[in-house]
């Protein structure tokens, strides 16, 4: 799917160079594209009533730093405009009633779909994380605690696990801030290793939105901000989801 998005992006760039006019994806009305407000996207993404399991809730494996900072941000949801995002096992659960644009549907008989960062089911062994999003500021904060199944160097998290966590936080922020669906570019500069079982805080900000792309930045650091683990930037392609047809 990512390869397909890269190919689409390349075609868009080629057309833009030839025509020198803003390019709208095939099948999208320029007047109607990306018309959903951030509030409506957040409302649909965060259902008030659901039987789905939210994996972004505290459990016995969370370290004291993660628990206390979680409580701090939970308080901010009451008055400062922050929203705690639920985390279901698949992105399909977040966009019920919607589907990927035509031509990007993969046929399969599998039923137990899981997003990569929720593929390890044992609490505390893999990705423990929760994302808070600020609709007005178009920024997110992700609290990430890597478990022992994500180890790279002995005692420390694999760099790829942080890359996946950055991409996941970028993607949720991009979608809610401006219907960003696909990663076009992800650049990471690693600075320090993250100890397994400790808290890393990802601060993600949408820098600008133009030419159907969202440009974003991320700084990952310790809670006290004394240690920077990595800095990254990402570009996401805007692409509107389609309503599922009634059976």
C-alpha positions in Angstrom: 0.0 0.0 0.0 2.8 2.4 0.8 4.5 1.6 -2.5 1.2 2.4 -4.2 1.1 5.8 -2.4 4.6 6.6 -3.5 3.7 5.9 -7.1 0.7 8.1 -6.8 2.8 10.9 -5.3 5.3 10.6 -8.1 2.5 10.9 -10.7 1.2 13.9 -8.9 4.6 15.6 -8.9 5.0 14.9 -12.6 1.6 16.4 -13.4 2.2 19.4 -11.3 5.5 20.1 -13.1 3.8 19.8 -16.5 0.6 21.8 -15.8 1.9 24.2 -13.2 -1.5 24.2 -11.5 -2.7 22.6 -8.2 -3.4 18.9 -8.8 -6.4 17.1 -7.3 -6.4 13.3 -7.1 -8.6 11.6 -9.7 -12.2 11.2 -8.6 -12.1 14.1 -6.1 -14.0 17.3 -6.7 -11.6 20.2 -5.9 -14.4 22.1 -4.1 -15.3 19.1 -1.9 -12.0 17.4 -1.3 -10.8 17.3 2.4 -14.0 19.1 3.6 -14.3 17.2 6.8 -13.6 19.4 9.9 -11.1 18.3 12.5 -13.9 18.1 15.0 -15.9 15.7 12.9 -12.9 13.5 12.2 -12.1 13.4 15.9 -15.7 12.6 16.8 -15.8 9.7 14.4 -12.4 8.4 15.4 -13.2 8.5 19.1 -16.7 6.9 19.5 -18.3 7.6 22.9 -20.0 4.2 23.0 -18.2 1.1 21.7 -17.7 -2.5 22.7 -14.2 -2.4 21.2 -11.2 -2.8 23.5 -9.2 0.3 24.0 -5.5 -0.7 24.2 -4.4 2.8 25.2 -5.5 2.5 28.8 -3.2 2.0 31.9 -2.3 -1.6 32.8 0.0 -3.2 35.4 3.1 -3.0 33.1 3.1 0.8 32.9 6.1 2.5 34.6 5.5 5.2 37.2 6.5 8.0 34.8 4.1 6.8 32.2 1.2 6.5 34.7 1.8 10.0 36.2 2.2 11.7 32.8 -0.9 9.9 31.5 -2.9 11.3 34.5 -1.5 14.8 33.8 -2.7 14.8 30.2 -6.0 13.2 31.2 -6.6 16.3 33.3 -5.8 18.5 30.4 -8.6 16.8 28.4 -11.1 18.5 30.8 -10.1 22.1 30.1 -7.1 22.5 27.8 -8.5 21.1 24.6 -6.6 17.9 24.5 -8.3 14.6 23.4 -7.2 11.2 24.4 -7.3 8.9 21.4 -8.6 5.4 21.8 -6.4 2.7 20.3 -8.2 -0.3 18.8 -6.5 -3.3 17.4 -7.1 -2.3 13.8 -7.5 1.0 11.9 -10.6 -0.6 10.4 -12.3 -0.1 13.8 -11.5 3.6 13.8 -13.1 4.3 10.4 -16.2 2.1 10.5 -18.5 3.1 7.7 -15.6 4.4 5.6 -13.2 2.7 3.3 -10.0 3.4 1.4 -10.4 5.0 -2.0 -11.3 2.8 -4.9 -8.4 0.8 -6.2 -6.8 0.4 -2.8 -8.9 -2.5 -1.5 -6.9 -5.7 -0.7 -9.0 -8.9 -0.8 -8.3 -11.4 1.9 -10.1 -14.1 3.9 -8.3 -13.1 7.1 -10.4 -11.8 10.0 -8.0 -11.0 12.8 -6.5 -7.8 11.5 -4.1 -6.0 13.8 -2.2 -2.7 13.3 1.5 -3.3 13.6 2.0 -1.5 16.9 -0.8 -3.6 18.5 0.4 -7.0 17.2 2.0 -8.1 20.5 -0.9 -9.0 22.8 0.9 -9.6 26.1 0.8 -6.5 28.3 4.1 -4.8 28.7 6.1 -7.0 26.3 5.7 -4.8 23.2 4.3 -1.4 22.4 2.7 0.3 25.3 1.5 3.7 24.2 -1.2 6.3 24.3 -1.7 9.4 22.1 -3.2 12.7 23.1 -4.2 15.1 20.3 -4.9 18.8 20.3 -7.3 19.6 17.5 -6.8 23.4 17.5 -3.0 23.3 17.8 -2.8 20.3 15.4 -0.2 18.6 17.6 0.0 15.3 19.4 1.9 13.9 22.4 2.5 10.1 22.5 3.6 8.4 25.7 5.6 5.3 24.6 7.0 2.5 26.8 8.9 -0.2 24.8 8.8 -3.7 26.1 11.4 -6.5 26.0 10.1 -7.9 22.8 11.2 -4.7 21.1 14.8 -5.0 22.2 17.7 -4.1 19.9 21.0 -3.6 21.7 20.8 -5.5 25.1 18.6 -3.6 27.4 17.6 -1.0 24.9 14.7 -0.6 22.3 15.4 -1.4 18.7 15.6 1.8 16.6 12.9 0.3 14.3 10.4 0.2 17.1 10.8 3.9 17.6 10.5 4.5 13.9 7.2 2.6 13.8 6.0 4.5 16.9 6.8 7.8 15.2 5.1 6.8 12.0 2.0 5.7 14.0 1.8 9.0 15.9 2.4 10.9 12.7 -0.3 9.0 10.9 -3.0 9.5 13.5 -2.1 13.2 13.8 -2.1 13.6 10.0 -5.5 12.0 9.6 -7.2 14.0 12.3 -5.5 17.3 11.4 -6.1 17.1 7.7 -7.1 13.7 6.3 -3.6 12.6 5.8 -3.6 8.9 4.9 -0.3 7.7 3.5 3.3 8.2 4.6 5.3 9.7 1.7 8.5 10.5 3.5 9.9 9.7 7.0 13.4 11.0 8.1 14.8 10.1 11.5 18.0 11.2 13.2 18.7 9.0 16.2 20.4 10.6 19.1 20.3 8.2 22.1 19.1 4.8 23.0 15.8 4.2 24.9 16.0 1.8 27.8 13.5 -1.0 27.7 10.6 -0.4 30.1 11.2 3.4 30.3 9.1 6.3 29.1 9.8 8.1 25.9 7.7 11.2 25.0 7.0 11.9 21.3 6.0 15.5 20.6 4.4 15.8 17.1 3.5 19.0 15.4 1.9 19.7 12.0 4.1 22.4 10.5 2.1 23.2 7.3 -0.4 21.8 4.9 0.0 22.5 1.2 -0.3 20.8 -2.2 -2.3 17.9 -0.6 0.5 17.1 1.8 1.0 17.5 5.5 4.5 18.4 6.7 5.2 17.3 10.3 8.0 17.2 12.9 8.6 15.1 15.9 11.0 15.3 18.9 11.3 12.2 21.1 12.8 12.7 24.5 12.8 11.7 28.1 10.1 13.0 30.4 12.5 15.6 32.0 13.5 16.7 28.5 17.2 16.1 29.5 17.7 13.4 26.9 16.7 13.6 23.2 16.3 10.1 21.8 15.5 11.1 18.2 14.3 13.9 15.9 12.2 13.2 12.8 10.1 14.8 10.1 7.4 13.3 7.9 5.3 14.1 4.9 1.8 12.6 4.5 -0.5 12.5 1.5 -4.0 13.9 1.9 -6.6 11.5 0.5 -10.2 11.4 1.5 -11.8 8.1 2.6 -15.0 7.0 0.9 -18.3 6.1 2.4 -19.0 2.4 2.4 -22.0 1.5 0.2 -25.0 0.0 2.0 -25.4 -3.8 1.5 
